Amino acid sequence: MDKPIVTNRALHADALAGLRLSVKRMHPKWFYDSAGSQIFEQITELPEYYPTRTEISILRSEIDTLASFVPEGAALIELGSGASTKTHILLGALKKLGVYVPVDVSGEFLLSVADDLARDYPALTVAPLVGDFLKDLALPAATDGLPKIAFFPGSTIGNLEPSEARDLLRRVRDWPGIAGFILGVDLVKAPDTLVRAYDDSSGVTAAFNKNLLHRMNREIGADFRAENFAHEARWNADKSRIEMHLVSQKAQRVWIGQDSIAFADGESIHTENSHKYTRAAVEDLAAKAGWRVAEFLADPQHHFAVTVLV
């Protein structure tokens, strides 16, 4: 048998480690290859997926408040930037911003978006950084000596375990010249509203979840058959989070390179958590990482909040 081609050793190591656990899991950072990033942009436009449009409405209505926390000449550093859709609201209003640093693990997608932004904002230095924000980042030299504002929209922080979220806030707190952190958080609400947002009627979120299987086939020599797995979104009230799973529809064995993984009928791969917050939970998380909540800007329905940490 020909040796399968592994083009992504980090994904290969993570997959073998995660899928050998008694409760199988994968880290959600692996969703975001070029195909996954494009599917996620489709998710943000779905009628069931309220977070993006709600956060955008808050950013637009509260832009003057947010701008008051951004020093002149600052570097805006966006973690997990994706298509940088929400960033246009800030970049359009912060006329005296010095540098914009989009950070993302999907290098090809990131560089394409950065090129578009550089054309749209010719007076702004756009310095893309391909990297994993769960690890220490070597910020671009263009940010040296500048006050820095972190921007982490989309409630992506909800995808992190509480310890990971704390560690991220602490690492950003230690950046030289850090002046503030603009953080989007999804709020606790009716479970049926939450589940619909992660299991849409068009099946786009299911395609996003299953793209992880296709990615492992492409990059680490796996032989997942996506039709043998079903997408499922679950509300875990005890942990205040939505969970996404890929549920095996039968007993099966999947090969990853020259290693095999057995799945029982009904066994799942836990692919993502999306923690939901209250104001008190945000304040507690911030305090434990050396921050204070200076603004908590929520929509009238209290579905989502844009917070400013200082």
LUMDOTI-7709 format. One record per residue (C-alpha): x, y, z. Coordinates in steps of 0.2 Angstrom, whole numbers, plus 5000, padded with zeros to 4 digits. Example, Ala and Ser with C-alpha at 12.3 -4.5 7.8 and 13.67 -1.06 7.14 Angstrom:
REM residues 2
@c1 = 5062	c2 = 4978	c3 = 5039;
@c1 = 5068	c2 = 4995	c3 = 5036;
END
This chain:
REM residues 310
@c1 = 5000	c2 = 5000	c3 = 5000;
@c1 = 5007	c2 = 5017	c3 = 4995;
@c1 = 5011	c2 = 5028	c3 = 5010;
@c1 = 4997	c2 = 5042	c3 = 5012;
@c1 = 5003	c2 = 5059	c3 = 5009;
@c1 = 5003	c2 = 5070	c3 = 5024;
@c1 = 5004	c2 = 5089	c3 = 5020;
@c1 = 4999	c2 = 5096	c3 = 5037;
@c1 = 5009	c2 = 5087	c3 = 5051;
@c1 = 5001	c2 = 5098	c3 = 5065;
@c1 = 4984	c2 = 5093	c3 = 5060;
@c1 = 4989	c2 = 5075	c3 = 5058;
@c1 = 4996	c2 = 5075	c3 = 5076;
@c1 = 4981	c2 = 5084	c3 = 5083;
@c1 = 4969	c2 = 5072	c3 = 5074;
@c1 = 4977	c2 = 5056	c3 = 5080;
@c1 = 4978	c2 = 5063	c3 = 5098;
@c1 = 4960	c2 = 5069	c3 = 5098;
@c1 = 4952	c2 = 5054	c3 = 5090;
@c1 = 4960	c2 = 5042	c3 = 5101;
@c1 = 4952	c2 = 5050	c3 = 5117;
@c1 = 4938	c2 = 5040	c3 = 5125;
@c1 = 4927	c2 = 5055	c3 = 5120;
@c1 = 4933	c2 = 5060	c3 = 5103;
@c1 = 4936	c2 = 5078	c3 = 5099;
@c1 = 4945	c2 = 5090	c3 = 5087;
@c1 = 4950	c2 = 5108	c3 = 5090;
@c1 = 4938	c2 = 5120	c3 = 5081;
@c1 = 4954	c2 = 5130	c3 = 5074;
@c1 = 4955	c2 = 5116	c3 = 5061;
@c1 = 4938	c2 = 5122	c3 = 5053;
@c1 = 4947	c2 = 5136	c3 = 5045;
@c1 = 4955	c2 = 5131	c3 = 5029;
@c1 = 4951	c2 = 5141	c3 = 5014;
@c1 = 4935	c2 = 5131	c3 = 5011;
@c1 = 4930	c2 = 5132	c3 = 5029;
@c1 = 4933	c2 = 5150	c3 = 5030;
@c1 = 4922	c2 = 5153	c3 = 5014;
@c1 = 4908	c2 = 5142	c3 = 5021;
@c1 = 4908	c2 = 5151	c3 = 5038;
@c1 = 4905	c2 = 5168	c3 = 5029;
@c1 = 4890	c2 = 5160	c3 = 5021;
@c1 = 4884	c2 = 5155	c3 = 5039;
@c1 = 4885	c2 = 5173	c3 = 5045;
@c1 = 4872	c2 = 5178	c3 = 5032;
@c1 = 4859	c2 = 5164	c3 = 5037;
@c1 = 4843	c2 = 5171	c3 = 5044;
@c1 = 4845	c2 = 5159	c3 = 5060;
@c1 = 4863	c2 = 5165	c3 = 5063;
@c1 = 4859	c2 = 5181	c3 = 5073;
@c1 = 4877	c2 = 5184	c3 = 5080;
@c1 = 4885	c2 = 5193	c3 = 5065;
@c1 = 4871	c2 = 5205	c3 = 5061;
@c1 = 4868	c2 = 5209	c3 = 5079;
@c1 = 4886	c2 = 5212	c3 = 5082;
@c1 = 4887	c2 = 5223	c3 = 5066;
@c1 = 4873	c2 = 5233	c3 = 5072;
@c1 = 4881	c2 = 5236	c3 = 5089;
@c1 = 4898	c2 = 5241	c3 = 5081;
@c1 = 4889	c2 = 5254	c3 = 5069;
@c1 = 4878	c2 = 5261	c3 = 5083;
@c1 = 4892	c2 = 5262	c3 = 5096;
@c1 = 4907	c2 = 5267	c3 = 5084;
@c1 = 4910	c2 = 5284	c3 = 5093;
@c1 = 4911	c2 = 5275	c3 = 5110;
@c1 = 4923	c2 = 5262	c3 = 5103;
@c1 = 4933	c2 = 5275	c3 = 5094;
@c1 = 4936	c2 = 5285	c3 = 5111;
@c1 = 4946	c2 = 5270	c3 = 5117;
@c1 = 4958	c2 = 5269	c3 = 5102;
@c1 = 4973	c2 = 5281	c3 = 5103;
@c1 = 4979	c2 = 5291	c3 = 5088;
@c1 = 4991	c2 = 5281	c3 = 5077;
@c1 = 4987	c2 = 5264	c3 = 5086;
@c1 = 4989	c2 = 5247	c3 = 5079;
@c1 = 4972	c2 = 5237	c3 = 5078;
@c1 = 4976	c2 = 5219	c3 = 5079;
@c1 = 4962	c2 = 5207	c3 = 5075;
@c1 = 4962	c2 = 5189	c3 = 5081;
@c1 = 4955	c2 = 5176	c3 = 5069;
@c1 = 4951	c2 = 5189	c3 = 5056;
@c1 = 4943	c2 = 5178	c3 = 5043;
@c1 = 4935	c2 = 5190	c3 = 5030;
@c1 = 4938	c2 = 5205	c3 = 5041;
@c1 = 4920	c2 = 5210	c3 = 5037;
@c1 = 4917	c2 = 5219	c3 = 5054;
@c1 = 4934	c2 = 5227	c3 = 5053;
@c1 = 4928	c2 = 5239	c3 = 5039;
@c1 = 4916	c2 = 5247	c3 = 5052;
@c1 = 4931	c2 = 5251	c3 = 5063;
@c1 = 4943	c2 = 5255	c3 = 5049;
@c1 = 4931	c2 = 5267	c3 = 5041;
@c1 = 4929	c2 = 5277	c3 = 5057;
@c1 = 4946	c2 = 5276	c3 = 5064;
@c1 = 4954	c2 = 5289	c3 = 5052;
@c1 = 4970	c2 = 5291	c3 = 5062;
@c1 = 4974	c2 = 5272	c3 = 5064;
@c1 = 4992	c2 = 5268	c3 = 5060;
@c1 = 4992	c2 = 5249	c3 = 5057;
@c1 = 4980	c2 = 5235	c3 = 5055;
@c1 = 4986	c2 = 5217	c3 = 5058;
@c1 = 4974	c2 = 5203	c3 = 5054;
@c1 = 4979	c2 = 5187	c3 = 5062;
@c1 = 4972	c2 = 5170	c3 = 5055;
@c1 = 4978	c2 = 5152	c3 = 5053;
@c1 = 4972	c2 = 5151	c3 = 5035;
@c1 = 4986	c2 = 5159	c3 = 5026;
@c1 = 4980	c2 = 5159	c3 = 5008;
@c1 = 4963	c2 = 5166	c3 = 5013;
@c1 = 4971	c2 = 5179	c3 = 5025;
@c1 = 4983	c2 = 5186	c3 = 5012;
@c1 = 4969	c2 = 5188	c3 = 4999;
@c1 = 4959	c2 = 5198	c3 = 5012;
@c1 = 4974	c2 = 5208	c3 = 5017;
@c1 = 4977	c2 = 5213	c3 = 4999;
@c1 = 4959	c2 = 5219	c3 = 4997;
@c1 = 4960	c2 = 5229	c3 = 5013;
@c1 = 4977	c2 = 5237	c3 = 5007;
@c1 = 4968	c2 = 5243	c3 = 4991;
@c1 = 4953	c2 = 5249	c3 = 5001;
@c1 = 4963	c2 = 5259	c3 = 5013;
@c1 = 4979	c2 = 5265	c3 = 5004;
@c1 = 4984	c2 = 5276	c3 = 5019;
@c1 = 4984	c2 = 5262	c3 = 5031;
@c1 = 4998	c2 = 5250	c3 = 5034;
@c1 = 4990	c2 = 5232	c3 = 5033;
@c1 = 5002	c2 = 5219	c3 = 5040;
@c1 = 4994	c2 = 5202	c3 = 5040;
@c1 = 5001	c2 = 5189	c3 = 5052;
@c1 = 4998	c2 = 5170	c3 = 5048;
@c1 = 4997	c2 = 5163	c3 = 5066;
@c1 = 4988	c2 = 5154	c3 = 5079;
@c1 = 4981	c2 = 5166	c3 = 5092;
@c1 = 4981	c2 = 5152	c3 = 5105;
@c1 = 5000	c2 = 5153	c3 = 5105;
@c1 = 5012	c2 = 5167	c3 = 5108;
@c1 = 5012	c2 = 5179	c3 = 5093;
@c1 = 5027	c2 = 5188	c3 = 5086;
@c1 = 5018	c2 = 5204	c3 = 5081;
@c1 = 5024	c2 = 5213	c3 = 5065;
@c1 = 5038	c2 = 5226	c3 = 5066;
@c1 = 5026	c2 = 5238	c3 = 5060;
@c1 = 5018	c2 = 5238	c3 = 5077;
@c1 = 5034	c2 = 5242	c3 = 5087;
@c1 = 5032	c2 = 5257	c3 = 5098;
@c1 = 5013	c2 = 5259	c3 = 5094;
@c1 = 4999	c2 = 5258	c3 = 5106;
@c1 = 4989	c2 = 5242	c3 = 5102;
@c1 = 4971	c2 = 5238	c3 = 5103;
@c1 = 4966	c2 = 5220	c3 = 5101;
@c1 = 4950	c2 = 5216	c3 = 5092;
@c1 = 4941	c2 = 5199	c3 = 5094;
@c1 = 4924	c2 = 5199	c3 = 5087;
@c1 = 4911	c2 = 5186	c3 = 5083;
@c1 = 4911	c2 = 5178	c3 = 5101;
@c1 = 4925	c2 = 5167	c3 = 5095;
@c1 = 4931	c2 = 5168	c3 = 5113;
@c1 = 4916	c2 = 5157	c3 = 5116;
@c1 = 4925	c2 = 5143	c3 = 5106;
@c1 = 4938	c2 = 5142	c3 = 5119;
@c1 = 4938	c2 = 5132	c3 = 5135;
@c1 = 4938	c2 = 5144	c3 = 5150;
@c1 = 4956	c2 = 5141	c3 = 5154;
@c1 = 4961	c2 = 5145	c3 = 5136;
@c1 = 4950	c2 = 5161	c3 = 5136;
@c1 = 4959	c2 = 5166	c3 = 5152;
@c1 = 4976	c2 = 5162	c3 = 5145;
@c1 = 4973	c2 = 5172	c3 = 5129;
@c1 = 4967	c2 = 5187	c3 = 5138;
@c1 = 4983	c2 = 5186	c3 = 5149;
@c1 = 4994	c2 = 5185	c3 = 5134;
@c1 = 4986	c2 = 5200	c3 = 5125;
@c1 = 4987	c2 = 5209	c3 = 5142;
@c1 = 5006	c2 = 5207	c3 = 5141;
@c1 = 5008	c2 = 5214	c3 = 5123;
@c1 = 5020	c2 = 5230	c3 = 5124;
@c1 = 5009	c2 = 5245	c3 = 5123;
@c1 = 4992	c2 = 5237	c3 = 5124;
@c1 = 4979	c2 = 5250	c3 = 5127;
@c1 = 4963	c2 = 5240	c3 = 5126;
@c1 = 4953	c2 = 5225	c3 = 5120;
@c1 = 4937	c2 = 5226	c3 = 5110;
@c1 = 4929	c2 = 5209	c3 = 5113;
@c1 = 4912	c2 = 5202	c3 = 5105;
@c1 = 4903	c2 = 5190	c3 = 5116;
@c1 = 4887	c2 = 5180	c3 = 5113;
@c1 = 4875	c2 = 5181	c3 = 5128;
@c1 = 4864	c2 = 5167	c3 = 5136;
@c1 = 4847	c2 = 5166	c3 = 5129;
@c1 = 4833	c2 = 5154	c3 = 5125;
@c1 = 4840	c2 = 5137	c3 = 5120;
@c1 = 4830	c2 = 5135	c3 = 5104;
@c1 = 4836	c2 = 5151	c3 = 5097;
@c1 = 4854	c2 = 5145	c3 = 5101;
@c1 = 4852	c2 = 5128	c3 = 5093;
@c1 = 4844	c2 = 5135	c3 = 5077;
@c1 = 4859	c2 = 5147	c3 = 5075;
@c1 = 4870	c2 = 5131	c3 = 5074;
@c1 = 4859	c2 = 5119	c3 = 5065;
@c1 = 4851	c2 = 5130	c3 = 5051;
@c1 = 4838	c2 = 5123	c3 = 5039;
@c1 = 4849	c2 = 5125	c3 = 5024;
@c1 = 4862	c2 = 5114	c3 = 5030;
@c1 = 4876	c2 = 5126	c3 = 5028;
@c1 = 4882	c2 = 5124	c3 = 5046;
@c1 = 4882	c2 = 5105	c3 = 5043;
@c1 = 4893	c2 = 5107	c3 = 5028;
@c1 = 4905	c2 = 5118	c3 = 5038;
@c1 = 4906	c2 = 5104	c3 = 5052;
@c1 = 4909	c2 = 5091	c3 = 5039;
@c1 = 4922	c2 = 5101	c3 = 5030;
@c1 = 4933	c2 = 5096	c3 = 5044;
@c1 = 4932	c2 = 5078	c3 = 5038;
@c1 = 4936	c2 = 5083	c3 = 5020;
@c1 = 4951	c2 = 5093	c3 = 5026;
@c1 = 4958	c2 = 5078	c3 = 5035;
@c1 = 4955	c2 = 5068	c3 = 5019;
@c1 = 4965	c2 = 5081	c3 = 5009;
@c1 = 4979	c2 = 5085	c3 = 5021;
@c1 = 4982	c2 = 5070	c3 = 5032;
@c1 = 4978	c2 = 5055	c3 = 5021;
@c1 = 4962	c2 = 5050	c3 = 5030;
@c1 = 4947	c2 = 5041	c3 = 5022;
@c1 = 4932	c2 = 5048	c3 = 5031;
@c1 = 4916	c2 = 5046	c3 = 5021;
@c1 = 4906	c2 = 5062	c3 = 5026;
@c1 = 4889	c2 = 5054	c3 = 5022;
@c1 = 4893	c2 = 5042	c3 = 5037;
@c1 = 4892	c2 = 5056	c3 = 5049;
@c1 = 4878	c2 = 5068	c3 = 5054;
@c1 = 4880	c2 = 5086	c3 = 5061;
@c1 = 4872	c2 = 5089	c3 = 5078;
@c1 = 4870	c2 = 5104	c3 = 5088;
@c1 = 4867	c2 = 5102	c3 = 5107;
@c1 = 4864	c2 = 5115	c3 = 5121;
@c1 = 4873	c2 = 5110	c3 = 5137;
@c1 = 4865	c2 = 5120	c3 = 5151;
@c1 = 4877	c2 = 5115	c3 = 5164;
@c1 = 4892	c2 = 5123	c3 = 5155;
@c1 = 4882	c2 = 5137	c3 = 5146;
@c1 = 4887	c2 = 5132	c3 = 5129;
@c1 = 4882	c2 = 5125	c3 = 5112;
@c1 = 4891	c2 = 5110	c3 = 5107;
@c1 = 4894	c2 = 5104	c3 = 5089;
@c1 = 4896	c2 = 5085	c3 = 5085;
@c1 = 4899	c2 = 5074	c3 = 5070;
@c1 = 4889	c2 = 5058	c3 = 5075;
@c1 = 4894	c2 = 5042	c3 = 5067;
@c1 = 4879	c2 = 5034	c3 = 5059;
@c1 = 4886	c2 = 5016	c3 = 5060;
@c1 = 4900	c2 = 5006	c3 = 5067;
@c1 = 4915	c2 = 5010	c3 = 5056;
@c1 = 4933	c2 = 5011	c3 = 5055;
@c1 = 4942	c2 = 5026	c3 = 5048;
@c1 = 4960	c2 = 5026	c3 = 5042;
@c1 = 4971	c2 = 5041	c3 = 5045;
@c1 = 4987	c2 = 5038	c3 = 5035;
@c1 = 4993	c2 = 5021	c3 = 5042;
@c1 = 4983	c2 = 5022	c3 = 5058;
@c1 = 4965	c2 = 5017	c3 = 5061;
@c1 = 4951	c2 = 5024	c3 = 5072;
@c1 = 4936	c2 = 5014	c3 = 5077;
@c1 = 4919	c2 = 5022	c3 = 5079;
@c1 = 4904	c2 = 5014	c3 = 5087;
@c1 = 4887	c2 = 5018	c3 = 5080;
@c1 = 4881	c2 = 5034	c3 = 5088;
@c1 = 4898	c2 = 5039	c3 = 5094;
@c1 = 4903	c2 = 5057	c3 = 5090;
@c1 = 4918	c2 = 5068	c3 = 5087;
@c1 = 4915	c2 = 5084	c3 = 5098;
@c1 = 4921	c2 = 5098	c3 = 5086;
@c1 = 4916	c2 = 5114	c3 = 5094;
@c1 = 4910	c2 = 5123	c3 = 5109;
@c1 = 4902	c2 = 5140	c3 = 5109;
@c1 = 4901	c2 = 5147	c3 = 5127;
@c1 = 4888	c2 = 5160	c3 = 5130;
@c1 = 4890	c2 = 5173	c3 = 5143;
@c1 = 4882	c2 = 5184	c3 = 5156;
@c1 = 4889	c2 = 5201	c3 = 5160;
@c1 = 4895	c2 = 5194	c3 = 5177;
@c1 = 4904	c2 = 5180	c3 = 5168;
@c1 = 4913	c2 = 5192	c3 = 5156;
@c1 = 4918	c2 = 5203	c3 = 5171;
@c1 = 4924	c2 = 5188	c3 = 5180;
@c1 = 4934	c2 = 5181	c3 = 5165;
@c1 = 4942	c2 = 5199	c3 = 5162;
@c1 = 4947	c2 = 5201	c3 = 5180;
@c1 = 4955	c2 = 5185	c3 = 5181;
@c1 = 4966	c2 = 5190	c3 = 5167;
@c1 = 4971	c2 = 5207	c3 = 5173;
@c1 = 4957	c2 = 5217	c3 = 5163;
@c1 = 4942	c2 = 5228	c3 = 5168;
@c1 = 4926	c2 = 5229	c3 = 5158;
@c1 = 4925	c2 = 5248	c3 = 5154;
@c1 = 4910	c2 = 5246	c3 = 5142;
@c1 = 4897	c2 = 5233	c3 = 5140;
@c1 = 4887	c2 = 5237	c3 = 5124;
@c1 = 4872	c2 = 5226	c3 = 5121;
@c1 = 4858	c2 = 5226	c3 = 5108;
@c1 = 4840	c2 = 5229	c3 = 5114;
@c1 = 4836	c2 = 5211	c3 = 5114;
@c1 = 4851	c2 = 5207	c3 = 5124;
@c1 = 4857	c2 = 5194	c3 = 5112;
@c1 = 4875	c2 = 5200	c3 = 5110;
@c1 = 4887	c2 = 5212	c3 = 5117;
@c1 = 4903	c2 = 5221	c3 = 5112;
@c1 = 4913	c2 = 5224	c3 = 5127;
@c1 = 4929	c2 = 5235	c3 = 5129;
@c1 = 4942	c2 = 5229	c3 = 5141;
@c1 = 4955	c2 = 5241	c3 = 5148;
END
